[in-house]
Amino acid sequence: MDRIQIFNQLVAALGEIQKGPSPYSDYEFSNTVHVVEPRFKFLDEINNFPTISMTVTRERVLHSLSSERFCSLELLLRAYTWDLEVEQSGEAIAADIEHVLANWKRWSSGLQELRLVAIQTDEGLHAPYGIALFEVQVLYTK
């Protein structure tokens, strides 16, 4: 497994966020994500909301065996929303993304572990735009 495969799996999983029942459990999504970008985008580049963008912040080899390398990939995900109730929309998209990440075993193949390290929202600072940040660590063998 490599970084591109991890990105493709994550993009596909986050693309499943469509208002209604989750394909992973009995959770109900409250948003429909219009775009999932496998690259970092800034707020002025966004036209459809909500949008999720992501980038790799660090990739490390933690342990090398004879034929495999145990690696860590650290990702930064940004979810952008536009709503007059910006705090509620930020919390709703954060809950939807957290649900997808928590159910990583149902949509991934080849990952050893996926950890959600931190979640931050802008708490209405950029109203009516909302931004939620996720720090994610993926452990996999290469």
C-alpha positions in Angstrom: 0.0 0.0 0.0 1.2 3.5 -0.7 0.2 7.1 -0.2 -1.9 7.3 -3.4 -3.9 4.2 -2.5 -4.6 5.5 1.0 -5.7 8.9 -0.5 -8.0 7.2 -3.0 -9.6 5.0 -0.3 -10.1 8.0 2.0 -11.5 10.2 -0.8 -14.0 7.4 -1.7 -15.0 7.0 1.9 -15.5 10.7 2.6 -17.4 10.9 -0.7 -20.0 8.6 0.9 -21.2 11.4 3.1 -24.6 12.0 1.6 -27.5 13.2 3.7 -29.3 10.1 5.0 -28.2 6.7 6.4 -24.5 5.8 6.6 -23.4 2.7 4.7 -21.1 1.9 7.7 -23.6 1.7 10.6 -27.0 3.0 11.7 -25.7 6.6 11.9 -27.5 9.4 9.9 -25.4 11.8 7.9 -26.6 15.4 8.3 -24.6 16.7 5.3 -24.0 16.0 1.6 -20.4 16.6 0.7 -20.1 18.1 -2.8 -16.4 17.8 -3.3 -13.6 15.7 -1.7 -10.2 17.0 -2.9 -7.1 14.9 -2.5 -5.1 18.1 -2.3 -5.1 21.2 0.0 -7.5 23.9 -1.0 -7.9 27.3 0.5 -11.3 29.0 1.3 -11.1 31.3 -1.7 -10.8 28.3 -4.1 -14.0 26.7 -2.9 -17.3 27.1 -4.8 -19.4 24.3 -3.5 -20.1 23.7 0.2 -19.4 21.5 2.1 -16.0 20.6 0.6 -13.3 18.5 2.2 -9.6 18.8 1.2 -6.6 17.0 2.5 -2.9 16.9 2.4 0.0 14.9 3.8 2.0 16.7 6.5 4.5 13.9 7.3 5.4 10.4 6.2 7.7 8.2 8.2 9.1 4.7 8.2 8.7 3.5 11.8 10.1 0.0 11.5 11.7 -1.9 8.6 11.4 -5.7 8.5 13.1 -7.9 5.9 10.3 -7.6 3.3 8.0 -4.9 4.7 8.2 -1.4 6.1 5.8 -0.3 8.8 5.0 3.4 8.0 3.1 6.3 9.4 1.3 8.9 7.3 0.0 12.0 8.9 -2.8 13.9 7.2 -4.5 17.2 7.6 -8.1 17.3 6.5 -10.1 20.5 6.2 -13.8 20.7 5.9 -15.3 23.9 4.6 -19.0 24.9 5.1 -21.2 27.8 4.4 -24.2 28.4 6.6 -25.7 31.3 8.6 -25.7 28.8 11.6 -22.0 28.3 11.1 -21.2 26.7 14.5 -23.9 24.0 14.0 -22.9 23.3 10.4 -19.2 23.0 11.5 -20.1 20.6 14.3 -22.4 18.6 11.9 -19.7 18.1 9.3 -17.2 17.3 12.0 -19.5 14.6 13.3 -20.0 13.1 9.8 -16.3 13.0 9.1 -15.5 11.6 12.5 -18.0 8.8 11.8 -16.4 7.9 8.5 -12.9 7.9 10.1 -14.1 5.8 13.1 -15.4 3.2 10.7 -12.1 2.8 8.8 -12.1 -1.0 9.0 -15.3 -1.1 6.9 -14.0 0.9 3.9 -10.2 0.4 3.9 -8.0 -2.5 2.8 -4.4 -2.7 3.8 -4.4 -0.2 6.7 -3.1 -1.3 10.1 -4.7 1.5 12.0 -6.3 5.0 11.5 -6.1 7.4 14.4 -8.0 10.7 14.7 -5.4 12.8 16.6 -7.3 16.1 16.9 -10.4 18.0 15.7 -10.7 21.7 15.7 -13.4 24.1 14.5 -13.2 27.8 13.9 -16.2 28.4 16.2 -17.8 30.9 14.0 -14.7 33.1 13.5 -15.1 33.2 9.7 -18.9 33.3 9.6 -20.8 32.5 7.4 -17.9 30.2 6.4 -17.0 27.4 8.7 -13.8 25.4 8.8 -13.2 22.1 10.7 -9.6 20.7 10.9 -8.8 17.1 11.5 -5.3 15.7 12.2 -5.2 12.0 11.2 -2.5 9.4 11.5 -2.6 6.3 9.3 -0.4 3.3 10.1 0.3 0.9 7.2 2.7 -1.6 5.8 4.5 -0.9 2.6 
